[in-house]
Amino acid sequence: MLLKWQLVLAALGKRLPAPKGSKRLWSGFSVALVVIGITFGIFSAVRTGSILVAAGGAVYTYLSYTTSATKRTIELLIPIAMTALLFVVSLTLPHAK
């Protein structure tokens, strides 16, 4: 069973297209999302801030994975899983503004 999922994830990792546009543009976009998210988090918009940080982290991870020479699936799955968990935690915050 585990081998089947490993094969599916490996096939998915090889089929991811590179983002259109320059790497510098997308990298700047992801860094801007993270900086804006941290700024929102500092000024008491914690839920919005963590959603923006999760989105920026996911964009940066995707960009670095698609443009790297060696493509190992674990380099994509762990950071994407962490950003997905950050997104889920931000949605479940009880008193976030």
N, C-alpha and C positions, 0 to 999 in steps of 0.2 A: 504494500500500500504506500509506504513512504517513498519507495523508488519511483512509483508512478507520479507522485506530486513533484519529485525532484526533476523528472523529465519534462513535465509540463512547465515548471518554472524556468528551467534552462531554455526551453524553446521560446518562451515569452521574452526572456532577456535578450535573445539573439534577434528578435523581430522588432524591437523598439526603434522607431525612426529617430534620427537626430532632429532636434528642433530647428524650425526654419528661422532664419535670421542669424546674426552673428552671436558668437559665444559671449562676447563682451556685453551685448545688449541684455541677454537673458541673465547673465551673472549679475549685472547691475540691478535688474528688476528684482531678482531674488534677494539680494542684499538690501534693497530699498524696502521690500516687504518685511524683512526681519527687523530693520531699524524702526520702521513705523510701528510694527507690532510691539517692540520693546517700549517705545515711547507711549503708546496707548496703555500698556501695562503699568507703567510708572504713574500715569495720571488717572488711575482707578478704572480704566476700561479693560479689566483683566481678561474677560472672555474674548472680546474682539482682538486684543493683543495676542493671545495665544493662538487664535485661529490664523492670524496673519503670520506669526512666527512659524506655525506648522506649514502653511502654504509656501512660504519662502524657503523653508528647509527642504520641502518636497521638490520644488522647482530646481534648487541647487543640486540636490542629489541626482535627479533625472538628467540634468545637464552634464554633470561630471561623469555619470555612468555612460551616457551615449557618446561622449567625446573621448573617452579613455581608450587606450590601445588594447589593454587586457580587460575582457568583460567577464568577471566572475559574478554569478548571480547573488551571492551573499553580500556583495558590495552595494547592491541595489535594495535587497530585501530588508536588511536590518535598519538602515536609515529611513526607508519609507515606512516601515512598521513603527518606528519611533515617532515619526511625524503624525502618523495616523492615530497612535495612542495619545499624543498631545492634543490632537483635534477632539478625540472622544472625551478626554478629561476636561477640556475647555467647555464642552457642551454640558457636562454633568456638574459643573461648579454650582453650588447651591445659591450663593448670594453674590455672584459676579455681576458687575454692572455693565 
